Amino acid sequence: MSKRQPLVVGLALAAFAAAAAAQTARAQQAAPAESPNAAARRWFEDAKFGMFVHWGVYSLLGKGEWVMNNDKIPIAEYRKLPPQFNPTRFDAEEWVKLARSAGVRYITITTKHHDGFCMYDSKLTDYDVVDASPYGEDPVKALADACHKHGVKLFFYYSLLDWHHPDYFPLGRTGHHSGREAKGDWAKYVAYYQGQVRELCTNYGEIGGLWFDGWWDAPDAAWDLEGTYKIIHDLQPGALAGNNHHVAPFPGEDFQMFEQDLPGENSAGFNKAEAADKLPLETCLTMNGSWGYNANDHAYKSTEALVHALVGAAGRGANLLLNVGPKPDGTIPAEAAERLLDLGRWLEANGKAVYGTRKGPIPPQPWGVTTARPAAEGHSPTIYLHVLKADVKEVVIPEALTTSVALPLGGKTPLKKEITPDGLKLTIPDDARAPYDTIIAVDVPVPTPDPVPLRR
């Protein structure tokens, strides 16, 4: 820990302990009623791990979801894909069972990507999987039913951008080789996309929320996002609205996402917005280098890298939405399934330090990150130190934690503690080390709150 940080961290710890004490005091009083939206946001923050699914007719070409734009395929040629799309091996139950085995709490699936093709049964167009493909069934309906059955929340990705629709005009930054006429009625397009939002909020039972993308293609357009978010919140009071626009959140948005980056980082080059103080956060990440199925992309991240991404997100107060790109036949690539199952096994052993936590009062350190679990009945609050560097044998934490008990997760022997000029040094013995992430649970003493007077 840097010598410049102890004061800030000490204040954060004091605030953490005070919040824990206040929570204990509140627990002695009747809990106020929570709105559906507030409850949904809290659930989202607790969930920590989601599975992103990029699937569409573009999977037939095996070159990712941007192939129509990247290969300059005109609409007349691209429309030859839906008649070839027949994913007879798609099994919604198997997808959801895999997600459950991976420790996933929610799934976000593409209902319409930038190519404009709808992967659900839309009554507003025949350019959808039911009307335009030999498959003739609604995979989103099957997935929604399986999610409801197995207790996994379902979110819908929806692209505001549309390279196919004739009224998406004037054109934005992309889709200039689609062969469309240079005309269109923007108001009609807005009515179209908002109508599809209504369909998604109406025809699939309770949903977790909508995940928008593509605003960045035409940032000055009259999208009427306020009206769109009102549709969602009116029809699904417990659903969350988020928008992958890479700028500061707009009114009506319930969570903020960061694409291919952890909050506060910008390795991708377009995550320039700072993390909002009061919104749940999410990092969406590819498992290899592609969102949609790419037959030639076998550069899958290691299990260790994915564990570090999950923990790194949690340590910054964010969920991890980890992507898979199913094949055109509806199956999930074996490499992706293998990584998901690896994460599930890791979470089965270590999920206590991830699920239901918030970012810890100690900011990210060179050795790793911290997560925190508030006080619960009979238990003091806990800070989890996630030591992600295999060669780290000692960590220094604030001296304010001197009276705390530090144990390896699941262990019974407290770590050796020593006061140093930089703070409280904890020594990690070799037998306490774990693959990928050595987790130290630090139980924080909390001042006893003043008695709450009985209401008369």
C-alpha positions in Angstrom: 0.0 0.0 0.0 1.3 3.4 -0.9 2.2 5.8 1.9 0.0 8.4 0.3 -3.1 6.2 0.7 -3.5 5.4 4.5 -5.6 8.5 5.3 -8.0 8.0 2.4 -8.2 4.3 3.2 -8.6 4.9 6.9 -11.6 7.2 6.2 -13.1 4.6 3.9 -12.7 2.0 6.6 -14.3 4.3 9.1 -17.2 4.8 6.7 -17.4 1.1 6.2 -17.6 0.4 9.9 -20.1 3.2 10.5 -22.3 1.9 7.7 -22.1 -1.6 9.2 -23.1 -0.2 12.6 -25.9 1.8 11.0 -27.1 -1.3 9.2 -27.2 -3.1 12.5 -29.3 -0.3 14.0 -31.7 -0.3 11.1 -32.2 -4.0 11.5 -33.7 -3.3 14.9 -36.4 -1.1 13.2 -39.1 -2.0 10.7 -37.5 -2.1 7.2 -39.1 0.5 4.9 -40.8 -0.8 1.7 -38.5 -1.1 -1.2 -39.5 -0.1 -4.7 -39.3 -2.8 -7.5 -36.6 -0.8 -9.2 -34.5 -0.4 -6.0 -34.9 -4.1 -5.3 -33.8 -4.9 -8.9 -30.8 -2.7 -8.6 -29.8 -4.3 -5.3 -30.3 -7.8 -6.8 -28.1 -6.8 -9.8 -25.3 -5.7 -7.5 -25.5 -8.9 -5.6 -25.5 -11.1 -8.7 -22.0 -10.3 -9.8 -21.8 -12.8 -12.8 -23.8 -12.9 -16.0 -23.4 -14.6 -19.4 -23.6 -12.6 -22.6 -24.8 -14.3 -25.7 -24.1 -12.9 -29.2 -26.1 -15.0 -31.6 -27.7 -14.2 -35.0 -27.6 -15.0 -38.7 -24.1 -13.6 -38.9 -22.9 -16.7 -37.1 -23.4 -18.6 -40.4 -20.4 -16.7 -41.8 -18.2 -17.4 -38.8 -16.6 -13.9 -38.9 -18.2 -12.1 -36.0 -21.3 -10.0 -35.6 -19.9 -7.0 -37.6 -19.4 -9.0 -40.8 -22.1 -7.2 -42.7 -20.4 -3.9 -42.2 -16.8 -5.1 -42.2 -17.2 -7.1 -45.5 -19.4 -4.4 -47.0 -22.2 -6.9 -47.7 -25.3 -5.2 -49.2 -28.8 -5.9 -47.8 -29.7 -7.9 -51.0 -26.8 -10.3 -50.3 -27.2 -10.4 -46.5 -30.9 -11.3 -46.8 -29.7 -14.7 -48.3 -28.5 -15.7 -44.8 -31.9 -16.1 -43.0 -33.2 -18.8 -45.4 -30.0 -20.8 -44.4 -30.4 -20.3 -40.7 -31.7 -23.5 -39.1 -30.2 -24.0 -35.6 -31.8 -27.4 -34.9 -29.3 -28.2 -32.2 -30.3 -25.2 -30.1 -31.4 -26.3 -26.6 -32.5 -23.6 -24.2 -32.5 -26.0 -21.3 -28.8 -26.9 -22.0 -27.8 -23.3 -22.3 -29.4 -22.4 -18.9 -28.0 -25.6 -17.2 -24.6 -24.6 -18.4 -25.0 -21.1 -17.1 -26.2 -22.4 -13.7 -23.2 -24.8 -13.5 -21.0 -21.8 -14.3 -22.4 -19.9 -11.3 -24.1 -17.4 -13.6 -27.0 -15.4 -12.1 -28.3 -13.8 -15.3 -28.1 -14.1 -19.1 -28.2 -11.3 -21.6 -29.0 -12.3 -25.2 -29.0 -10.4 -28.5 -32.6 -9.9 -29.7 -31.6 -7.6 -32.5 -28.0 -6.7 -33.5 -26.8 -4.0 -35.8 -27.7 -6.0 -38.9 -31.4 -5.5 -38.0 -32.3 -9.2 -38.0 -34.5 -10.1 -35.0 -33.8 -13.3 -33.1 -37.3 -13.3 -31.7 -40.9 -13.3 -33.1 -41.5 -9.6 -33.8 -44.9 -8.6 -35.2 -43.4 -5.4 -36.5 -41.3 -7.0 -39.2 -40.9 -10.3 -41.2 -37.1 -9.9 -40.9 -37.0 -12.2 -37.9 -36.1 -15.8 -37.1 -39.7 -17.0 -37.1 -40.8 -15.5 -40.4 -37.5 -15.5 -42.4 -35.8 -18.7 -41.5 -36.6 -22.4 -41.9 -36.2 -22.8 -38.1 -39.5 -21.0 -37.7 -39.4 -21.0 -33.8 -38.7 -18.3 -31.3 -35.4 -19.1 -29.4 -35.9 -16.1 -27.1 -39.2 -17.5 -25.9 -37.6 -20.9 -25.3 -34.7 -19.3 -23.4 -37.1 -17.1 -21.3 -39.1 -20.2 -20.4 -35.9 -22.1 -19.4 -34.6 -19.1 -17.4 -37.9 -18.8 -15.5 -37.8 -22.5 -14.7 -34.3 -22.5 -13.4 -34.3 -19.2 -11.6 -31.9 -17.3 -13.9 -32.8 -13.7 -14.9 -33.0 -12.8 -18.6 -31.9 -9.5 -20.0 -32.4 -8.5 -23.6 -29.6 -6.9 -25.7 -31.2 -4.6 -28.3 -29.3 -2.6 -30.9 -30.6 0.9 -31.5 -28.5 0.9 -34.7 -30.0 -0.8 -37.7 -28.1 -1.4 -41.0 -31.3 -2.9 -42.6 -34.3 -0.7 -41.7 -35.2 1.7 -44.5 -36.1 4.5 -42.0 -32.8 4.5 -40.2 -31.8 7.7 -41.9 -29.7 9.7 -42.1 -27.1 7.1 -41.8 -24.8 7.1 -38.8 -21.1 6.3 -38.7 -21.5 2.7 -39.9 -23.5 0.7 -42.4 -22.6 2.8 -45.5 -22.4 -0.2 -47.8 -25.8 -1.7 -47.2 -27.2 -0.4 -50.5 -30.1 1.4 -48.9 -31.8 4.4 -50.6 -30.7 7.7 -49.3 -34.0 8.5 -47.6 -36.1 7.5 -44.6 -38.3 8.8 -41.8 -36.5 8.9 -38.5 -39.7 9.3 -36.5 -41.0 6.1 -38.0 -37.8 4.3 -37.1 -38.1 5.5 -33.5 -41.7 4.2 -33.4 -40.5 0.9 -34.8 -37.7 0.3 -32.3 -39.9 1.5 -29.4 -42.6 -0.9 -30.6 -40.1 -3.7 -30.4 -39.1 -2.7 -26.9 -42.8 -3.0 -26.0 -42.9 -6.5 -27.5 -39.8 -7.5 -25.5 -41.3 -6.1 -22.3 -44.7 -7.8 -22.9 -44.3 -11.2 -24.5 -41.7 -13.0 -22.4 -42.9 -12.7 -18.8 -40.8 -11.0 -16.2 -37.4 -9.9 -17.5 -34.3 -8.6 -15.9 -34.0 -5.6 -18.2 -32.8 -4.2 -21.5 -29.2 -3.7 -22.6 -29.0 -1.1 -25.4 -26.2 -0.6 -27.9 -25.5 1.5 -31.0 -26.4 4.9 -29.7 -22.9 5.9 -30.5 -23.6 5.4 -34.2 -25.7 8.6 -34.3 -25.2 10.4 -31.0 -27.0 13.5 -32.1 -30.1 11.8 -33.3 -33.5 12.2 -31.6 -33.6 8.7 -30.0 -36.2 9.6 -27.3 -34.4 7.5 -24.7 -36.4 9.1 -22.0 -39.6 7.7 -23.7 -38.0 4.4 -24.2 -36.9 4.0 -20.6 -40.4 5.0 -19.5 -41.9 2.2 -21.6 -39.6 -0.3 -19.9 -40.3 0.9 -16.3 -44.1 1.2 -17.0 -44.4 -2.3 -18.4 -41.8 -4.0 -16.2 -41.3 -2.0 -13.0 -38.6 -4.5 -11.8 -36.6 -4.3 -15.1 -33.4 -2.4 -15.4 -32.4 -0.2 -18.4 -28.8 0.2 -19.4 -27.1 1.7 -22.5 -23.7 0.9 -23.9 -23.1 4.5 -25.1 -19.7 5.0 -23.5 -20.7 8.4 -22.0 -22.0 9.5 -18.6 -25.3 7.8 -17.8 -28.5 9.5 -19.0 -31.6 10.0 -16.8 -33.7 6.8 -16.5 -30.8 4.4 -16.8 -30.4 1.9 -14.0 -26.9 0.5 -14.5 -23.7 1.6 -16.3 -21.6 -0.8 -18.4 -18.0 -0.8 -19.6 -17.1 -2.7 -22.7 -13.9 -4.8 -22.7 -12.7 -2.8 -19.6 -12.9 -2.7 -15.9 -14.5 0.5 -14.5 -11.9 3.2 -14.3 -9.8 1.7 -17.0 -9.8 2.5 -20.7 -7.6 0.0 -22.5 -10.3 -0.2 -25.2 -10.0 3.5 -26.0 -13.7 4.4 -25.8 -14.6 3.9 -22.1 -14.0 7.6 -21.3 -16.9 8.0 -18.9 -16.2 7.8 -15.2 -18.1 5.2 -13.1 -21.3 6.7 -11.7 -21.5 6.9 -7.9 -25.0 5.6 -7.4 -25.6 3.1 -10.2 -24.7 -0.6 -10.4 -21.8 -1.2 -12.7 -21.0 -4.0 -15.2 -18.0 -5.0 -17.3 -18.8 -6.9 -20.5 -16.0 -9.0 -21.8 -15.3 -11.4 -24.7 -14.0 -14.8 -23.8 -11.7 -14.8 -26.8 -11.4 -11.8 -29.2 -14.9 -11.9 -30.7 -18.5 -11.3 -29.6 -20.3 -13.2 -32.3 -19.1 -16.7 -33.4 -15.7 -16.5 -35.2 -14.6 -19.9 -36.5 -11.0 -18.8 -36.6 -10.7 -17.2 -33.2 -9.3 -19.8 -30.8 -7.5 -17.3 -28.6 -9.5 -18.0 -25.5 -8.5 -16.3 -22.3 -7.2 -18.7 -19.6 -9.3 -19.6 -16.6 -6.9 -17.6 -14.5 -7.4 -14.5 -16.6 -11.2 -14.9 -16.4 -11.1 -15.4 -12.6 -9.0 -12.2 -12.4 -11.6 -10.4 -14.6 -14.5 -11.5 -12.4 -12.7 -10.6 -9.2 -11.3 -7.4 -10.7 -14.8 -6.3 -11.6 -16.2 -7.2 -8.2 -13.3 -5.3 -6.5 -14.4 -2.2 -8.4 -18.1 -2.6 -7.6 -19.0 -4.2 -10.9 -20.5 -7.4 -12.3 -18.8 -9.4 -15.0 -20.9 -10.1 -18.1 -18.9 -12.8 -19.9 -19.6 -13.5 -23.6 -20.2 -16.6 -25.6 -20.8 -16.7 -29.3 -22.9 -19.8 -30.2 -22.4 -21.6 -33.5 -25.0 -21.3 -36.3 -26.4 -24.7 -35.2 -27.2 -23.3 -31.8 -24.4 -25.0 -29.8 -21.9 -23.2 -27.6 -18.3 -23.8 -28.6 -16.6 -26.4 -26.5 -13.8 -24.0 -25.4 -16.3 -21.5 -24.1 -18.3 -24.2 -22.2 -15.0 -25.5 -20.7 -14.1 -22.0 -19.4 -17.6 -21.5 -18.0 -17.5 -24.8 -16.1 -14.0 -23.9 -14.7 -15.4 -20.6 -13.4 -18.4 -22.5 -11.9 -16.0 -24.8 -10.0 -14.0 -21.9 -8.7 -17.1 -20.0 -7.6 -18.4 -23.1 -5.8 -15.4 -22.9 -3.6 -14.9 -19.1 -3.4 -18.3 -17.5 -4.2 -18.7 -16.2 -0.7 -16.1 -13.6 -1.4 -17.8 -12.5 -4.7 -21.6 -12.9 -4.6 -23.5 -10.3 -2.6 -20.3 -8.3 -2.0 -19.5 -4.7 -2.7 -16.2 -3.1 -3.6 -13.9 -3.1 -0.5 -12.8 0.0 1.4 -9.2 -0.7 0.3 -8.8 0.4 -3.4 -7.2 -1.8 -6.0 -3.6 -2.6 -5.0 -0.6 -4.0 -7.0 -1.3 -7.4 -5.4 -5.0 -7.4 -6.1 -8.4 -6.0 -5.0 -10.8 -6.2 -2.1 -14.5 -7.0 -1.8 -16.6 -6.5 1.3 -19.7 -8.1 2.8 -21.8 -6.0 5.2 -22.6 -7.2 8.7 -25.3 -9.8 8.9 -27.1 -11.1 11.9 -24.6 -12.8 14.2 -21.7 -11.9 11.9 -19.4 -8.9 11.7 -18.6 -7.2 8.4 -15.9 -8.9 6.3 -13.3 -7.5 3.9 -11.9 -10.1 1.5 -8.4 -9.5 0.2 -8.0 -11.1 -3.2 -4.3 -11.6 -3.7 -4.0 -12.2 -7.5 -0.2 -12.2 -7.7 1.3 -15.6 -7.2 4.6 -14.3 -5.9 3.1 -12.0 -3.2 3.9 -13.4 0.2 2.9 -10.3 2.3 0.3 -7.7 2.0 0.0 -4.5 4.0 -3.4 -3.2 5.0 -4.5 -0.2 7.1 -3.3 -0.2 10.7 -7.0 0.5 11.6 -7.6 -3.2 11.1 -5.1 -4.2 13.8 -7.8 -5.8 16.0 -9.3 -7.7 13.1 -8.9 -11.4 12.5 -7.4 -12.4 9.1 -8.0 -16.0 7.9 -7.5 -17.7 4.6 -11.0 -18.3 3.1 -12.2 -21.5 4.6 -9.1 -21.8 6.9 -8.9 -21.8 10.7 -5.4 -20.5 11.4 -5.1 -16.7 11.6 -2.4 -15.1 9.5 0.7 -13.6 11.3 0.2 -9.9 11.8 2.9 -7.2 12.3 2.6 -3.5 12.7 5.0 -1.7 10.3 5.5 2.0 9.4 3.3 1.4 6.3 0.4 -0.4 8.2 -0.6 -3.9 9.2 1.5 -6.5 7.5 -0.1 -9.9 6.9 2.2 -12.9 6.1 0.7 -15.5 3.7 2.1 -19.0 4.4 2.7 -21.3 1.4 0.0 -23.7 2.6 -2.6 -20.9 2.5 -2.1 -20.2 -1.2 -4.8 -21.0 -3.7 -4.8 -21.2 -7.5 -5.7 -18.0 -9.4 -6.7 -16.0 -6.2 -5.6 -16.3 -2.6 -8.5 -15.0 -0.6 -8.0 -13.6 2.9 -11.1 -12.9 5.0 -10.7 -10.0 7.4 -13.4 -9.7 10.0 -13.9 -6.1 11.0 -14.9 -5.2 14.5 -17.9 -2.9 14.6 -18.8 -0.4 17.3 -21.9 -1.4 19.1 -24.7 1.0 18.0 -26.6 3.0 20.5 -29.9 1.3 21.5 -32.8 2.3 19.3 -35.7 3.6 21.4 -38.9 1.7 21.1 -41.6 3.4 19.0 -44.6 4.4 21.1 
